[in-house]
């Protein structure tokens, strides 16, 4: 898929508001950003993390799992409505990926910023196995899974740094 394919059929904010599921898939409108919509969607993930981080760990993890599972349907629905697989404005997967990244990290600004940077790096560069998932899977699962794995890799790498800093 070319970059122009990923931008085709971009709805207006007014059209998004009339389609609540697509509005959610577009990160409550953040996916409409003309430059770097994935980064803007990840920033929505940061805001959501700030709202969720006071929860006990088990509840946080439950929310993250629900966001990810429901995201398969949300992203798949939006792709079908727009007629474009993994439209660049669909950023619910970035929101979920950031929440996954932060699942076992401290909720201090330095770790939140590191989580943001690491997740975006994995999401943009798509190292193995992310690139394989991105190319081979379609539908909502394909849209979500590469960002879930990017979140796991980013969070896992940062967690290793965190536990190493405890010595």
HELIX and SHEET records of a PDB file:
HELIX    1   1 UNK A    3  UNK A    7  1                                   5    
HELIX    2   2 UNK A   13  UNK A   17  1                                   5    
HELIX    3   3 UNK A   20  UNK A   25  1                                   6    
HELIX    4   4 UNK A   27  UNK A   32  5                                   6    
HELIX    5   5 UNK A   37  UNK A   52  1                                  16    
HELIX    6   6 UNK A   57  UNK A   82  1                                  26    
HELIX    7   7 UNK A   92  UNK A  101  1                                  10    
HELIX    8   8 UNK A  109  UNK A  125  1                                  17    
HELIX    9   9 UNK A  130  UNK A  136  1                                   7    
HELIX   10  10 UNK A  139  UNK A  165  1                                  27    
END                                                                             
